[in-house]
Structures are given as structure tokens and as C-alpha cells.
Amino acid sequence: MIKYKVYNQNGESVGEQKLSDRIFKIKTNLTLVHQAVVTQMANQRQVLAHTKDRSEVRGGGKKPWRQKGTGRARVGSTRSPIWIGGGVTFGPTNERNFKKKINLKMKQKAIFMVLSDKVEQKNLVILDKLNVSDFKTSIFNKIVKNIEEKISKKEKKKRSILIISDKLDEKSKYAARNLIGLKLMNLNNINIVDLLRYRDLAISKEVVKKLEERLK
């Protein structure tokens, strides 16, 4: 078990939290992490490009000229792919499927690997709770600044922090929405892409507890 300091919203230490080695101390497997990222990105991909084949292009119902006797090649439709304005052969269509599959345990383990890396790099802060008193960005920004002070940094960098809570209220969502370099997320929406996209991570004690329950 790893002992990790717990802070309140004012940046004051209020105790310690034991972290399970099976979640926060796993050796990173880059191949598995890459597979989980590619799978998530592929499943989020929208199919936008679409070309019409000869059956979808408008017109072309009438045969341009008779089959024989003109001296020209026989043609059945003006919507043929070799004609200007005709259909497209082997073009992209909206029927393409980019979906990929990954085993649930593999996906979960990849997330735990990233969490373990956050602990190792000291880019993790554990809060006793996340509670905003008013719909004000300035209040939430003060909380975020207190969090950032507790994350070890070799040099000053732009804000890049992901905050995960077990449940989000409307005040927190409203107060955090205009802050740059910050994302607020519910535990049910935790995903490997956002964990990797943001350098620093802040989670509540309740999130740690629920992660351990999921493992059981």
C-alpha cells in the first residue's frame, strides 16, 4: 500500500490516504496503453466523408444513344464512373465502420497504469472533497491554484489539470466551464485519453474508494 497525502480545498494537509498497489503501483505496458487509446479514438471517430456511386447519382435513366450503328462505344448510362458527373468508384462512404474492440479488463488495466504513472511522477493530488459554495469562476479558480501548488513541478508550465469527482453538482460545472487548461469529470466518464491529455490529476477520496470497489 502507498501512503499519499490528502489536502482540503485550501491546500492544507488533512491526513493520509492508503492507495492500493493494484491500482496505483502497476508497471506501465506501453503496448497495452497504446491499444486502449487507439480503440477509444477509433470508437469516437465520426464517418463524415461520403461519395455517391452510380446508383446514387441523380439522372442517367435513359440510354444516351442506341446500342449499335453509331460508331461509338456502347453506353448504358450517363452516370457511369467514366463520365463527368457520374458516380465515384471505390470512394469513401458513410457505411465504413472504424469500431474496435478491447477486453474490459485490458481497458481497466490501461487506466490503472496511467494512474500509477501520475503517482510516480507526483502529478496527482487527492482532495478530501470537492464542494463549491457559489456559481463563481473565481472561487473555483482559487481551489485549482491551491491544487497546483501541491503538485511538484520542475519548471513553471501552462495549466493542464483534470479533476475527477465521484459526483458533480451544477455549481462546480458552471464555475469551472470557462477555465482554460482544466477539465472537470465525473468518475463514470473516466477514460484513458483524457488522463493522458492532461498532465496533472486531482481526485477525491471517494473516487479512490470507488476505484478500489471496481477492482473487487
N, C-alpha and C positions, 0 to 999 in steps of 0.2 A: 504493500500500500504506500502511496505517495502522500505526504502531508503538504497541503497547499494553503496559503493564507487566504482568509476571506475578508473582504472590505465592504463597508457600507457606502451609500451614495455620496458621502462627503469625503471619501478616500481614506477613512480611518480603519485600521485593522480591528476586527471584532472577533477574531478566533481563527481556527484552522478547519480545513475540510479534508477528509481522507478520500483519495482518489484511487479507484480500482486499477490494478496493473493490467487488467484485461481490456481496459478501455483507453487509459491514458499512458500506457507504457508498452506500446506494441512497436516492434521493429517495422520500419517502412518497407513495403514492397512496391517499387515504382511501377512495375508492370500492372499490378492489380489496381493501383490508383489511376493509372492512365486508362485502363479498361473501363473503370467506373465513370470517369469524366467523359470519355468518348460516347459511352452508352447514354448518359444523361443529355449530352449536347445533341446527339442524333435523334433522341425521342422528343426533343423540344423543337426540332427543325421543322419549319413550315415549307410546304411544297407550293411555290409561287409560280415558277416558270411553266408555261403550258403552250404548246403549239398544236395546231389543228392538222389532222391527217386528211386525206382526200374525202373521207366520208363525212367530215365535219365542216368542210369549207362550203360556203353558200354557192349555189348555182351548179352548172355542169351537168344538168339533167339531159340536155339534148346532145345528140352526137354531132360534132362540128361539121362533118361532111360524110358523104356516103362511103361505104367500105371500099368499093372498087371503082376504077375508071377515072380517078382524078390525077393519078401520077404521084400523089403524096402518100406518106406513111399513114397506115390506119390509126385512127384515134377514137377512143370511146367517150372521152370526157375532157372538158377544158380544165377540170380540177385535178388533173394528173400532176404528180410532183415535178415532172419535167417542163410543165408550163408555168409561165409567170402568173402569179396569183393562185397557183394550185396548192395542194396540201404539202406538208413537210414530211419527209421520210426520216424515221428514227429520231425525231426531235423530242425534247423533254415534254413530259405530260404530267398532269396533276394526279395521275394514278400511281406515281412512284411511291415506294414505301422505304423510308430510311430507318425504320424502327429497329432497335437492337435489344437483346435480352441479356440480363445478368442475374445470376443467382442472388437471392435476398441476403444470404449470409455473406457473400462476397462484397456486396454493396455496403452492408453494415460495417464489415471489417475495414473497408477502404476509408470510411468516415472516421472510424476509431484511429486509424493510422495518422490521419491528418490532425485529429485532436491530440494525439500523442506528440506529434511534431510541434504543435503550438506550446505544449508544456515544456518540451525540451528546449525550444528557442526562447522560452519565457515571454511568449506573446499571448498569454492567457491571464485573464483576471476573473476571479469568482466573486460575485456580489451576494450579500445576504438576501437582498430583494430588490426589485425594480419597481418603484412607485413614484409617479409624477403627480404633484399636487394640483397643477393647473395646465391649461392648454397653451403653454408658452414655450416657444423655442429656446428662449434664453435660459429657462430653468433646466431644460434637458441638456443644453449645451454645457452648462456648468457641471452636470453629472458626468458627461462624456470627458470633459477636461480632467476631472478627478480620476477617472478610469485610466486615461492616457498617462498620467503621472506615475502610475503603478506598474506600467509596462516598461521593461528595460529596453532602452534604445541606445545604440552606439552613436547614432547621429540623428539630428532632427529631420524628420521626414513628413511628408504630407499625411493627413489623417486618412486612415484606412482601417476601419473597425466594424466588426459585425457583432451585434448584440442579440443574443438568443435568450428568450424568456419562456417560461412554461405556459404563460397566458398573457396576452397583451390587451390593455384597455384602450379606449378611444383617446384618452388624454395623451398617452405615450405615442400612439401612432401620429396624432395631429402635431404634437410638439417636435417630433423627430423628422417629419417629412421634408423639411427644407434644409436640413443639414447636409453639407457636401462631404463625401467620403465616409458616409455612415449608412448602415442598413440595419433595420430592426426586423427581427424574425421570430415567429412562433416555433417552438420545438418541433411541432408536427411537420413543419416545412423545411427542416434541416436537410441540406444537400451538400454534396462534395464540391460542386462548382463554386458556390458562394463561400464555403470555408477556405478554398484556395484563392479566391479572388481578393478577399480582404486579409491584410497582413495580421491584424490583431483581432482577438476574440474575447468577448465578455459574456459570461453565462451566470445564471443564478444558481444558488444551492439546490433549488428544486429541480433544475434541469439536470444536474449531476445525479440526483436521486432517481429521476425518471429514466435516465440513460442506463443506469445500473439495473433498473427493473426490466428494461427491454432486453438486456443481456440475459437475465434469468429466464 
